Amino acid sequence: MECKIKNDIGTIYITEEVMLKVVGYAAIGCYGIVAMSSKRAKDGLVEWLGRESLSKGVQLRMVDDMIDVDLFIIVEYGISVAEVCKAIVQTVKYMLESMTGVKVRRVNISVEGIRV
């Protein structure tokens, strides 16, 4: 999925990989998030991902002219999961829209684990 933005000067093409990394870095920078995770559909195992694999904990879907973002995360024990998710939604939406110009319709978060 490539995003195309047209303006007076020309056309800007933003690859999916760039958008995935923007979302991953925005999310991992939020307080309370420990790591991104990748769920292997075959066996349901959750895999913790390091900083070099941030985009694997993110899925993007284009809906009309907007994007839906799905995040799979691990959070810190003792932190309000609801507050962490609220901060992630706001940060990811702001960063993706401001850096790429793409409108975000929805940010869905799946908390895959808690680190003690």
HELIX and SHEET records of a PDB file:
HELIX    1   1 GLU A   16  ILE A   28  1                                  13    
HELIX    2   2 ARG A   51  GLY A   57  5                                   7    
HELIX    3   3 VAL A   81  THR A  100  1                                  20    
SHEET    1   A 2 CYS A   3  LYS A   6  0                                        
SHEET    2   A 2 THR A  11  ILE A  14 -1                                        
SHEET    1   B 4 VAL A  46  LEU A  49  0                                        
SHEET    2   B 4 ILE A  33  LYS A  39 -1                                        
SHEET    3   B 4 MET A  66  GLU A  76 -1                                        
SHEET    4   B 4 VAL A  58  VAL A  63 -1                                        
SHEET    1   C 4 VAL A  46  LEU A  49  0                                        
SHEET    2   C 4 ILE A  33  LYS A  39 -1                                        
SHEET    3   C 4 MET A  66  GLU A  76 -1                                        
SHEET    4   C 4 LYS A 103  ARG A 115  1                                        
END                                                                             
